[in-house]
Amino acid sequence: MSEELLAVADELYALRLGDFTPARDARAKELKASGDLGTAVKALKKPSLAAWVVNLLVRRDPDQVDQVLTVGSALREAAAAMSGEQLRALTRQRRQVTAAVTQQARSLASESGVKVTESVADQVEATLTAAMLDERCAQAVRSGLLVTAITTTGVDEVDLGAAVALPGALGFSASPVAAPDPHHAPAATGARPDLRVVPDPEAEDKARAAAQEALDEADEQVTRARQAYEETVAAQAELEARSMQLQAEIDELKRRLADLEESADEVDDELADAEEARTESHAELEDATAARDTAAAEVARRARPTRPA
């Protein structure tokens, strides 16, 4: 796969979702003379909405994506080392990070005029989770060339052939894209340079005071929301810890039950052997008793009669 094809794909998958197809077709037509390159560009698939949102996040907020992948790498190391306490802590962190980053991705999409539904957000979060659980999924996400969402349990290997535009691009990192400046607007044409707006100091003071009041109120709301969020996080962490403890106790009881069942099976086998031995011993006892009774009878029959005095 040529570097030129990667560069073109990187450019196309950085576009707005609605601009992808016409831009792709235009580039394919432009590169038609290049033969295979034009054909390969024409074959690039339009990403699904969830994949486009993840690609947007990778380019617009790579630091957030790096955070996701760093936590994922630590989570995999903890799982491999069987560190239960670290695994539980990182699992909680994984859920918090993916939820927060998914919300950030939705905000970026909204800034681009695209509404992300809960269903699509779930696919975005599932893709971020997959990137945390599987190193190859992480490479796919970092490429910024996703065409579909990804899901994985972290156990079975994921087939990424249909998930990325160029399967051979795993290991490629998407080029960052700066966020558009919402305050920038093109200069108005035909404006008269000699017309100036003179600010009203009193109106400016009132507007500034109103803005400060709105900011103070927003700060209070943020403080209350953060406190409520921290309380819910603490409650969730406590419940997760209790759940892990109960599961450990259940696993121990299951192990103990399995040991007891094995012991019971062994005792049952020994009991069957004992019953068989008892039956054989009882038969031998009856035979021995019969033989003795026969011998005693013979002795009594042959005994000499006692003479009278």
C-alpha positions as CSV (number, residue, x, y, z in Angstrom):
1,M,0.0,0.0,0.0
2,S,1.5,3.3,-1.1
3,E,2.1,6.3,1.2
4,E,0.3,8.4,-1.4
5,L,-2.9,6.3,-0.9
6,L,-2.6,6.6,2.8
7,A,-2.2,10.4,2.5
8,V,-5.3,10.7,0.3
9,A,-7.3,8.5,2.7
10,D,-6.2,10.5,5.6
11,E,-7.4,13.6,3.9
12,L,-10.7,12.2,2.8
13,Y,-11.6,10.7,6.2
14,A,-11.0,14.0,7.9
15,L,-13.8,15.6,5.9
16,R,-17.4,16.3,7.0
17,L,-19.5,13.1,6.5
18,G,-21.6,14.7,3.8
19,D,-18.5,15.8,1.9
20,F,-16.8,12.4,1.8
21,T,-18.4,10.8,-1.3
22,P,-18.2,13.8,-3.7
23,A,-14.6,14.5,-2.5
24,R,-13.6,10.9,-2.9
25,D,-15.1,10.6,-6.4
26,A,-13.4,13.9,-7.4
27,R,-10.0,12.7,-6.2
28,A,-10.5,9.3,-7.9
29,K,-11.3,11.1,-11.2
30,E,-8.3,13.4,-10.7
31,L,-6.1,10.4,-10.1
32,K,-7.6,8.2,-12.8
33,A,-4.5,8.6,-14.9
34,S,-2.5,7.1,-12.1
35,G,-4.2,3.8,-12.7
36,D,-4.3,1.7,-9.6
37,L,-4.2,4.7,-7.2
38,G,-7.3,6.2,-8.7
39,T,-9.1,2.8,-8.5
40,A,-8.0,2.3,-4.9
41,V,-9.3,5.8,-4.0
42,K,-12.6,5.1,-5.7
43,A,-12.9,1.9,-3.6
44,L,-12.7,3.8,-0.2
45,K,-15.9,3.2,1.7
46,K,-17.9,6.0,3.3
47,P,-17.7,5.7,7.1
48,S,-20.8,5.0,9.2
49,L,-21.9,7.8,11.4
50,A,-20.4,6.2,14.5
51,A,-17.1,5.5,12.7
52,W,-17.0,9.1,11.4
53,V,-17.5,10.4,15.0
54,V,-14.6,8.3,16.3
55,N,-12.4,9.5,13.3
56,L,-13.4,13.1,14.1
57,L,-12.4,12.6,17.8
58,V,-9.0,11.1,16.8
59,R,-8.2,14.1,14.7
60,R,-9.7,16.9,16.7
61,D,-8.8,15.7,20.2
62,P,-5.9,13.2,20.0
63,D,-5.0,13.8,23.7
64,Q,-8.3,12.4,24.8
65,V,-7.8,9.4,22.5
66,D,-4.2,8.9,23.9
67,Q,-5.8,8.9,27.4
68,V,-8.2,6.2,26.4
69,L,-5.5,4.0,24.8
70,T,-3.1,4.5,27.8
71,V,-5.7,3.4,30.3
72,G,-6.5,0.5,28.0
73,S,-2.8,-0.6,27.8
74,A,-2.6,-0.4,31.6
75,L,-5.8,-2.4,31.9
76,R,-4.4,-5.2,29.7
77,E,-1.2,-5.3,31.7
78,A,-3.2,-5.6,34.9
79,A,-5.3,-8.4,33.5
80,A,-2.2,-10.2,32.3
81,A,-0.6,-9.9,35.7
82,M,-3.8,-11.0,37.5
83,S,-3.7,-7.9,39.7
84,G,-7.3,-7.9,41.0
85,E,-7.2,-4.6,42.9
86,Q,-5.6,-2.8,40.0
87,L,-7.9,-4.5,37.6
88,R,-11.0,-3.3,39.5
89,A,-9.7,0.2,39.7
90,L,-8.8,0.4,36.0
91,T,-12.1,-1.1,35.0
92,R,-13.9,1.7,36.8
93,Q,-11.6,4.2,35.2
94,R,-12.2,2.6,31.8
95,R,-15.9,3.1,32.1
96,Q,-15.5,6.7,33.3
97,V,-13.1,7.5,30.6
98,T,-15.0,6.0,27.7
99,A,-18.3,7.7,28.9
100,A,-16.6,11.1,29.2
101,V,-14.7,10.8,25.9
102,T,-17.9,9.7,24.1
103,Q,-19.6,12.8,25.4
104,Q,-16.7,14.8,24.1
105,A,-17.0,13.1,20.7
106,R,-20.7,14.0,20.6
107,S,-19.9,17.6,21.4
108,L,-17.4,17.7,18.5
109,A,-19.9,16.2,16.1
110,S,-22.5,18.8,17.3
111,E,-20.0,21.6,16.6
112,S,-19.8,20.2,13.0
113,G,-23.6,20.3,12.7
114,V,-24.1,16.5,13.2
115,K,-26.5,15.2,15.8
116,V,-25.4,12.0,17.5
117,T,-28.3,9.8,18.9
118,E,-27.9,7.6,21.9
119,S,-27.7,4.5,19.6
120,V,-24.8,6.0,17.7
121,A,-23.2,7.1,21.0
122,D,-23.4,3.5,22.3
123,Q,-21.5,2.4,19.1
124,V,-18.9,5.1,19.7
125,E,-18.4,4.0,23.3
126,A,-18.2,0.4,22.3
127,T,-15.5,1.3,19.8
128,L,-13.5,3.1,22.4
129,T,-13.9,0.2,24.8
130,A,-12.7,-2.2,22.1
131,A,-9.6,0.0,21.6
132,M,-8.9,-0.3,25.4
133,L,-9.4,-4.1,25.4
134,D,-7.5,-5.0,22.2
135,E,-4.2,-3.5,21.0
136,R,-5.1,-4.1,17.3
137,C,-8.4,-2.3,17.8
138,A,-6.5,0.5,19.4
139,Q,-4.3,0.7,16.2
140,A,-7.5,0.8,14.1
141,V,-8.9,3.7,16.1
142,R,-5.7,5.6,16.0
143,S,-5.5,5.4,12.2
144,G,-8.6,7.6,11.9
145,L,-9.7,5.4,9.0
146,L,-12.6,3.6,10.5
147,V,-15.5,2.8,8.3
148,T,-17.6,0.9,10.9
149,A,-17.9,0.7,14.7
150,I,-15.9,-2.0,16.5
151,T,-17.0,-4.3,19.3
152,T,-15.0,-7.0,21.2
153,T,-15.0,-8.8,24.5
154,G,-11.2,-8.7,24.7
155,V,-10.9,-12.5,24.4
156,D,-11.4,-13.4,20.8
157,E,-9.4,-11.8,18.0
158,V,-11.3,-9.2,16.1
159,D,-11.5,-9.3,12.3
160,L,-10.6,-5.7,11.4
161,G,-10.6,-6.3,7.6
162,A,-14.0,-4.6,7.2
163,A,-13.6,-2.1,10.0
164,V,-11.0,0.1,8.5
165,A,-10.7,1.7,5.0
166,L,-7.2,0.2,4.5
167,P,-6.5,-2.9,6.6
168,G,-2.8,-2.5,5.9
169,A,-2.9,0.9,7.6
170,L,-2.9,-0.5,11.2
171,G,-0.1,1.4,12.9
172,F,-0.8,4.6,10.9
173,S,-1.7,7.7,13.0
174,A,-4.3,10.1,11.6
175,S,-3.2,13.7,11.1
176,P,-4.6,16.1,13.7
177,V,-7.1,18.7,12.5
178,A,-7.5,22.0,14.3
179,A,-10.9,23.0,15.5
180,P,-12.7,25.7,13.5
181,D,-12.7,29.1,15.1
182,P,-16.3,29.9,15.9
183,H,-15.4,33.6,16.4
184,H,-13.8,33.9,13.0
185,A,-15.9,35.4,10.3
186,P,-14.9,36.6,6.9
187,A,-14.8,40.4,6.5
188,A,-17.9,41.9,5.0
189,T,-17.5,43.1,1.5
190,G,-18.5,46.6,0.5
191,A,-18.3,47.9,4.1
192,R,-17.7,51.6,4.5
193,P,-14.5,52.1,6.4
194,D,-15.5,55.5,7.7
195,L,-18.5,54.1,9.7
196,R,-17.7,53.2,13.2
197,V,-19.8,52.0,16.1
198,V,-19.1,53.9,19.3
199,P,-19.6,51.7,22.3
200,D,-21.9,52.9,25.1
201,P,-19.9,52.6,28.4
202,E,-23.0,52.2,30.5
203,A,-24.4,49.5,28.3
204,E,-21.0,47.8,28.3
205,D,-20.9,47.8,32.1
206,K,-24.4,46.3,32.3
207,A,-23.5,43.6,29.7
208,R,-20.3,42.8,31.6
209,A,-22.2,42.6,34.9
210,A,-24.8,40.3,33.4
211,A,-22.2,38.1,31.9
212,Q,-20.4,37.9,35.2
213,E,-23.6,37.0,37.0
214,A,-24.3,34.3,34.4
215,L,-20.8,33.0,34.9
216,D,-21.1,32.9,38.7
217,E,-24.4,31.0,38.4
218,A,-22.9,28.6,35.9
219,D,-20.0,28.0,38.3
220,E,-22.3,27.1,41.1
221,Q,-24.2,24.7,38.9
222,V,-21.0,23.1,37.8
223,T,-19.9,22.8,41.5
224,R,-23.2,21.1,42.4
225,A,-23.1,18.9,39.4
226,R,-19.5,17.9,40.1
227,Q,-20.4,17.1,43.7
228,A,-23.4,15.0,42.6
229,Y,-21.2,13.2,40.0
230,E,-18.5,12.4,42.6
231,E,-21.1,11.0,44.9
232,T,-22.5,8.8,42.2
233,V,-19.0,7.7,41.2
234,A,-18.2,6.8,44.9
235,A,-21.4,4.9,45.2
236,Q,-20.8,3.0,42.0
237,A,-17.2,2.2,43.1
238,E,-18.5,0.9,46.4
239,L,-21.1,-1.3,44.7
240,E,-18.6,-2.6,42.2
241,A,-16.2,-3.5,45.0
242,R,-19.0,-5.3,46.9
243,S,-20.0,-7.0,43.7
244,M,-16.4,-8.2,43.2
245,Q,-16.2,-9.4,46.8
246,L,-19.5,-11.3,46.5
247,Q,-18.4,-12.9,43.3
248,A,-15.1,-14.0,44.9
249,E,-17.1,-15.5,47.7
250,I,-19.4,-17.3,45.2
251,D,-16.4,-18.6,43.4
252,E,-14.9,-19.9,46.6
253,L,-18.1,-21.6,47.6
254,K,-18.4,-23.1,44.2
255,R,-14.8,-24.4,44.5
256,R,-15.6,-25.8,48.0
257,L,-18.8,-27.4,46.7
258,A,-16.9,-29.0,43.9
259,D,-14.4,-30.4,46.5
260,L,-17.2,-31.7,48.6
261,E,-18.9,-33.3,45.7
262,E,-15.7,-35.0,44.7
263,S,-15.2,-36.2,48.3
264,A,-18.8,-37.5,48.4
265,D,-18.2,-39.4,45.2
266,E,-15.1,-41.0,46.7
267,V,-17.0,-42.0,49.9
268,D,-19.8,-43.4,47.8
269,D,-17.3,-45.6,46.0
270,E,-15.7,-46.7,49.3
271,L,-19.2,-47.4,50.7
272,A,-20.1,-49.6,47.7
273,D,-16.8,-51.5,48.2
274,A,-17.6,-51.9,52.0
275,E,-21.1,-53.2,51.3
276,E,-19.7,-55.8,48.9
277,A,-17.0,-56.8,51.5
278,R,-19.7,-57.1,54.2
279,T,-21.8,-59.3,51.9
280,E,-18.9,-61.6,51.2
281,S,-17.9,-61.7,54.9
282,H,-21.5,-62.5,55.9
283,A,-21.6,-65.4,53.4
284,E,-18.3,-66.7,54.8
285,L,-19.7,-66.4,58.4
286,E,-22.8,-68.4,57.5
287,D,-20.7,-71.1,55.8
288,A,-18.4,-71.3,58.8
289,T,-21.3,-71.4,61.2
290,A,-22.9,-74.2,59.2
291,A,-19.7,-76.2,59.2
292,R,-19.3,-75.8,62.9
293,D,-22.9,-76.9,63.6
294,T,-22.3,-79.9,61.4
295,A,-19.1,-80.8,63.3
296,A,-20.8,-80.4,66.6
297,A,-23.6,-82.6,65.6
298,E,-21.2,-85.3,64.5
299,V,-19.3,-85.1,67.8
300,A,-22.5,-85.4,69.7
301,R,-23.6,-88.4,67.7
302,R,-20.4,-90.3,68.3
303,A,-20.1,-89.5,72.0
304,R,-20.0,-92.7,74.2
305,P,-23.1,-93.3,76.4
306,T,-22.5,-92.7,80.1
307,R,-22.5,-95.9,82.3
308,P,-24.8,-96.0,85.4
309,A,-23.0,-96.0,88.7
